[in-house]
Amino acid sequence: MEKTYNPTSIEQALYQAWEEKGYFKPHGDTTKESYSIMIPPPNVTGSLHMGHAFQDTIMDTLVRAERMKGKNTLWQVGTDHAGIATQMVVERKIAAEEGKTKHDYGRDAFIDKIWEWKGESGGTITKQLRRLGASVDWDRERFTMDDGLSNAVQEVFVRLFEEDLIYRGKRLVNWDPKLHTAISDLEVENKDKKGFMWHFRYPLADGVKTAEGKDYIVVATTRPETMLGDTGVAVNPEDPRYKDLIGKEILLPIVGRRIPIVGDEHADMEKGTGCVKITPAHDFNDYEVGKRNQLPMINILTFNADIRDEAEVFTTNGEPSDAYATDIPAKYQGMERFAARKAIVAEFDELGLLEEIKDHDLTVPYGDRGGVVIEPMLTDQWYVRAAPLAETATKAVEDGEIQFVPKQYENMYFSWMRDIQDWCISRQLWWGHRIPAWYDNDGNVYVGRTEEEVRSKHNLAPVVVLRQDNDVLDTWFSSALWTFGTQGWPEQTEDLKTFHPSDVLVTGFDIIFFWVARMIMMTMHFCKDENGKPQVPFKTVYVTGLIRDENGDKMSKSKGNVLDPIDMIDGIDLESLVTKRTGNMMQPKLAAKIEKNTRKTFEGGIEAYGTDALRFTLAAMASTGRDINWDMKRLEGYRNFCNKLWNASRYVLMNTEEQDCGFDSNEVEFSLADKWIESQFELAAQDFNAHIDNFRLDMAANTIYEFIWNQFCDWYLELTKPVLWKGTEAQQRGTRQTLITVLEKTLRLAHPVLPYITETIWQSIKPLVEGVEGDTIMLQPLPQYEAANFNQEALDDIEWVKSFITSIRNLRAEYDIAPSKSLDIMLKTADEKDAQRVEANRQVLVSLSKLEGIKLLSEGEETPACATALVGKSELMIPMAGLIDKDAELARLKGEVKKTQGEIKRIEGKLNNQGFVAKAPEAVVAKEREKLTGYQVTLSKLEEQMTTIAAL
């Protein structure tokens, strides 16, 4: 082994060797238990971010652990075609490089251009997955638009249509006026904005008056332009001000349309004026009110979100209607929506119908890709009838066939599933799975796998012209088939039998409905076991929290607080980091702010920490379901932990290579320390496996850390030195054997979390350990608890020894006695057991505590003035006479007392300042209180020491 741990020199070459040798593949023995995880397919346009690194570390740790248990293990990898994102990337590319649009290419040529881009640039994230050590089976890599998955998507669509679970209808959707497509709720980013609430007077028709004698009612709106499409005004049926007006009509200003007043609980008596204008074609709540009250729908907007030249009028079922005229006032025709808003407000003012304008806090929906305000738009789309599918999927979680970790996320799942709406699955894009539906010139629709199948099935003559639907399917539709589509469905393959259902899905809470629920619905509908029972896609859903920055803020490019996992693995200099964070920003002020924060936070850039340190940090912070505040200091600490393991392994090798480790000898004597570390290892193995099984990777990582750093390195290696230096040959053989065997087992236990360093060290250790065979640690057995190796007495005895040594070290520190100064100490033993412990371990106690000798006191024996400490129930005493300069030590302690009192007074002053307590963040105030407690404890100890020394 190299003298210094250098992850950069080992990681990439090691991963390449693993991949080339096929270690990531299932072993194929179907007589053994199988285990599978299907990776949530990242977008083909994407690059690795901290969320990916976090979830992929969790998955890889689970997969490596199960692989080492001998299971036939598959981690299925693949990417999502990411409809909108990918199309936008290529559209920008051809615009920048060629000055062309997709329309210049035409549909087929443009799609060819996207495939070309994917071949050249679409593999960024899969390359980065390799850097993270992900042990996926690359030979099985899938893409949501490869031939197999495209076939599965087509098959599912056709079957659902034939079962009347897919239909086409005119309904309200989130519409992106820039990208000209419907988008899902997940692709809508709600932003808080300052805006206005306009109060308009709507005149009552036919001379009707309100209870107050007014000939109008007042409605309030944040979107005045939509009034051109109003088809009703709602009041609460219980509202005494308006209930007598229900059934009467309004004369809609500007347009002159007569619209009814309806009674509906959507109108809140306590909110606003109590009157709500209803525009069913341009508001989701109004759409529902319109359906309940049979109000026609009037679409006034183009797909660009401009005012139409002529309105479209539909029934509540989306069929053309002549209930109202389609006229739109000429001056608004073709007007941009926000310009129309200003013009309509001005006209209301001119007509004397503008009651008032109030400031109003708004939540405005923006498209996360297009970046423009989203409009609810009445369009023809394809839908899945979700309720029948949701019933089975809900029962699977109710019955425990699928478990959520943490369990509380089941409630989120149930709340969505029990109030599920039909799912809009069509998108107005070119890139994606084109909907397998064809139309003739009479508007008839035919669904089939191919045009040939459609013609044959419906006996259509060759002269009947068919055109395929231009829309593509929502990417969530294809990814809903991920667990079974990747395994060869609709063919009943061996992979489906072997690896489906999968075992665990690792995902974020934000897509429980968009992806998790839809996978469960689709899988249970299309996959059945040999008895016809619906199969679940996975047995456990492990929901992770978000990774936030050190202040608890969500990471975003606009905040400049995004961290790239690869930068933490390889390191990055400050100037490159600044350029990376600000290079493409269009706002100079924001770029300057981000540059300033970056320079302040990362003065020297980011060091190269290596993959193992990053993975271990992520695992150690993975408490289920909780958000994580990223901490670079913890990353640094775990890099130091890797160094500690490396240096400890070098110590073991130096003391065992070309030495007799007793594997071929009968003359082997194991020390108490040897038995103790074996027992500690068994406890660590037991805890690690339990934590992995319970998805507590934080506790699993902490078990590894505690054992390696505190037990193996800090204590056991020290305890071996007296034996290796002064023990008999039989004792030395026993200790060498224990050193090498426990280290080898420890490397196997830590491997799922720390794959690179453990493999590298294991290759050096392997030849020295009897019975260890194989080319890679990856395929070695994961250690399990073995009762035969556990010795409770050894644990108790060494804990007593550790307490003895620690007590002396603490007393040296408290009384400023040099570590190198040999001491004579006395021990008043509580019982015979402690006396035996002293005798059995005298050499170790003397050596590690730097003692001249240990005197066991008899009952009633007088002692001089001593510094004392309890070791178990026995009293340890260090005679102080001659050890310290009494006056000098009292003077030193007096100075420490004065300094500590000053700190206490300073913090108390802060905490007694109500202005500070009221204004400072809660975390800052809590930190000050914690400091105060610490200083108070320190002061108490200092005063105790002064009392002891003064008595000498």
Steps between C-alpha positions, in 0.01 A plus 500: 500500500605857426609702801230763446132448424431659160148422373566662162763238420280198572134572428451528124733214408337278762148574373602426142640163611182415692285584200716315248509186714120494530485520879184716486296236319256260665675168561209321331446221753119509524500241778623781726292794615489792258519869583438792267478877499389700198682831489270802466601589143670842497431735210723438200569875499609497863820501696562358845377724781506451875156340502615238248822441695300455820246255361754310290724456805205353690412264215858390442554432869188283512590318177861433602386367839247262344748389233746410778225294665513277193175612341445508124518878491398748230522876513320602180631819342356729235405855404178684423449673164377816682263629232492876557855534635662309214299670228595840646870412512505404132280794395745739669794320344374528139393861561845595631705302247283516186243773559226243437184389677353150524249601231788564258597136547153344512394238753694194380824685429480684832452174689804360316688807625399418859620139465827637363533729805426208734775295339754778548399673825232296670729284711633761744309374800583134438871586490456682830316202650815300439701758693269448796578127503151392397506123451224487239490242222604719208433226244130531588487880467161616374357820354131586519490532120696190409318244285399276789356771720333671203328171425387472865365856498304438180359173635385661826332790318310270261386262775383783727309656210334169418400467867350851491762618749644752252286761327534831317320807632496878517599604848700762685878449524811691604604662171846639428444785248869503409552129442146443372437187704306377797724441803457312827460662841856394580627716214318805638705720731283718726660836581386753760441840339363838600189578294154649508142400560262693274139548618255534211131592502289254302153655427194290579268439202129572477494769771576251779655646817696359791369485859681830551319657206797503260458421131837325481716253688876523545735221395873489571764359266877484461464426126269762348562385141315173566169685550455483124432128556274526807187281483373545854535659843493275808367592843471278805147354528501589873611861451206724609634788287466314173296181532191673358705583188566134413344433161511868399740628234790738463555720198872444446674834431701558180364178345127549566450131578217397734638251753327332796559536872542147643510370856822309571700435816816601315395859579626577852271736694796614714737566211505809278160623390341156516444507121731301272518543122503159329715445188489121449741501204777690683508398867515155660264584786257672261514193276366286784233760591401513132460122486285495815275775366497407129662829396634518143874545450630792292864487389633849431875424467722369221776250574734803522271632779391792283133604475330308219331670203201279567412310817436127516185393687459149643261308720620369838582174315733683261271481197442805275213714623290790367397610850687827452628705208869466418553876459794668675520883499719601205746711698606200711541254214859380467608693809766347726341376826668746738444793266133396485493499881604869514258597223203325665571662837515839323166437326333399826631824647362700207162330542494588869502130590843481670411488871853488642850353461672332794856378541500123507755225562483253214625149429572502128562175306802496267619224269829370637637452147344782298518751785171675413171524691291188451141529379219256578398411144209307353655251259444156349719254688529128571416383853532187711199418721704475817237409761457129403879455492545687829266269689730197467812711553362651820410158641856375443633759745206455741570126511874547556610350168689827450660671799598866513812600694440724691146375551339846518535537122223244464261777606620722215451210261149425630389863488584516129371157408164534677425826321664419168423689179531372146857525370579716197756295308541693171761767429527729199861415425691320226748312721340208680279198445257604229143413590390189303174654380395586143227733367309494173367809325164463678664533840464132598776374726660154479749361750743219416859394509558593135305659216485158334339352812248787511402452133465125542307521828249757367488378138610839367543523126838619362331818376417605859769750594632464856726735690668411827443710810775763525519487880741294705450339839593660830842368611341386828293256292803312370686520832192352672586174319865509613511204739347249258576665164874479569468125559353421158123536543267436314702182439495272806878491534721319748613841629140587587467173692833554675519871579139615517360622731809701589592542865548870569420827330710793622336832418405848620166591656419749222435227243303255713193581294656583163711188480471263795119478499484470123756219499292314755179554297652395168695205634209351692275535197735334252712259706346198668660203671431138400178509704375815330569719804618854413873548557638803678795677332705512822462389860639811669496869412789672679426873497804724545514860610653787304863605524513868591796734540672564834236762589209269427411672171399299195783477250433696181705658224335837559624496861847386393505237776501189280775248569618260232585155640775457240668819625514349848643177365765658273537846655468835323696824532323817611509681165354202317229467765408869470484472119289186525246668729475837321612434140159485331316753718321781320458715814830675594385594854400142580824366349704744713313394816555132426869560424544681833329220697700233316833670573404542865381140544773325298812712545730239352252326274395144581756232579492155343329285762449185294189294439515296820505806726205649308302175514570451868387856577177450307434166670581638846243779447227274357251498785179384332277767357676799652653783302878529532698819550824437313814549707844522335661446842336158524632417153848600618455293814406189304793549264714496816318181597608342170857609576471342845389167349783515244767570762362235736515246218863590433574441870335157477696412185831615651441269795370199307663484155775238493416420863364186662127569551440161657273351236721191479599482867346342806690740723269802477388698801233766465514794738206654681519786248482251211185344645358845569545632145347181358198555726479867405505400135213257549292775657589734211402236243171437679416872517612576144282228348199601711538864398530411130189283525315792663625753241685696769813565300597780738517252787675239285769754405535612861544136607787463253653832609476421870652155462787597267597832658431450869526126560741368238731797441495697823495206739576164349807607305639659818418190700696285253825690545600359842434149363686552173796660682526286815261203469593134454515355148164328552343829615650687205361239258156539656506878473632498142229254402233712666631819339485358151174305530304778671626756247398274211151454647475872571581584137221268386255655745587854387513418128136586411556859615873538422553289188831636366721521808378165632570321169848656478602406853335157475715410199810549721349325801348200319823297449573506874166359620440128498193385306434828317467441127356698208600787278289776653363602836168576324417131479623403847241424769370791707587418863209395720487469879665178624425418861803266526734800466325708765646518852311719748766462771770630265278798418447582868866459589634719218238768568644509855855520360396783265338686790821462706723637221257779409472610865876540531520691171218730614667566836829583322312752285308652792809549715737583216722196559717426195395182310865389502536516881483156659261468792463274799132449561285332760172316458244435771318204346130450557516122466721207413401523132664841458816376677515207256456741207801700616718192526384350169558825311783660698738513200239673279393741776857601581602533137201700370464718812875575531522366858790407728272264688154427634450445874185324618398649835389287789190584702550811722848582365574872530581701187657838431316786321400361163318580179230235471266343249257209501574197283184299514443478877871519586683822591813595307740740678803697381712639785555864406794593722799583284307468177404864465610843621205571729519880489564515125212262431263699724602819319438335162158372609411840644569652157282237334220569751517874430494444123204259526307737728554774241351283226201412720439869576524589128251233389260573788504864390405395148220270615363764741479743209139464384583667169755227418268215609208642300689575178766228476409170327386229740800283411743781592332557839503125569872488413574779753305317772696183420831695534387642835426152637842380382685787671302444823605131505863602433490752787370236740782260405766771537375588848508131602862475379601811696346352817692172449835671433456748783471203739842356398 
